[in-house]
Amino acid sequence: MAKIAIGIDIGGTGIKGALVNIKKGELASERLRVETPPGGRPDDIAEVVRELITALDPNRVAGAIGICFPAVVQHGVTKSAANVSKEWIGLDADKLFTGVIGKPVHLINDADAAGVAEMKFGVGRKFKGLVMVTTLGTGIGTAMFIDGQLVPNTELGHIEIDGVDYETKAAFSAKERENLDWRQWAARLQTYYSKLENLFTPDLFVVGGGVSKEHEDFLPLLRLQTAIVPAKLKNTAGIIGAALVASKLSK
């Protein structure tokens, strides 16, 4: 397994990427970010990703390319689409990106990628039991692990509470959109995490996404039976996890 791989993290507003040292679980280059093309259509995103990879790896030293994406991903096919074009639904995205980029590309759900990285190199390392890694951003991503093994595509950010898809109420984007203060937003997170707690009785919650660097403003406001901790890798987790998964699949 090559030591250097490329990780790309596609989101509803931005696309981020870097070279990754998959042995150490850390970025091996500057992290680059570009805007997600308006409408989030497949061909447009694929072209932006191609340009980003060219900028990151002009000498083509990376052994694998992994992309994490806000959708259920089953055998390289995107089965859903959150905050991007509905044209992704049912698309063989592995085939699309491989054709545009000219090297094999592997897709994984964005929260699953972040969780894989956090369990391998972050706070979940060597943790036994049921761990739920959640990412708070444009939406809510979730990844579930049992004794370190991923249960893919759980997508529990979309769980219905009080008749609504609750990521529309509790994602960090909702805090910004509605101009909520930390306490108001924490009340919604309390509702969300309590629901997960009642359904799954996890041993640990891990909270990732860019807002996790401000965890002292909201995690102490939560009252849960389950331990809840900030992610170590923060918003680099998706990039690292995508690169790691792609490297394993490319062996």
Secondary structure by P-SEA (a helix, b strand, c coil): cccbbbbbbbcccccccbbbccccccccccbbbbcccccccaaaaaaaaaaaaaaacccccccbbbbbcccccccccccccccccccccccaaaaaaaaaaccbbbbccaaaaaaaaaaacccccccccbbbbbbbccbbbbbbbccccccccccccccccccccccccccaaaaaaacccaaaaaaaaaaaaaaaaacccccbbbbbcccccccccccccccccbbbbbbccccaaaaaaaaaaaaaaac
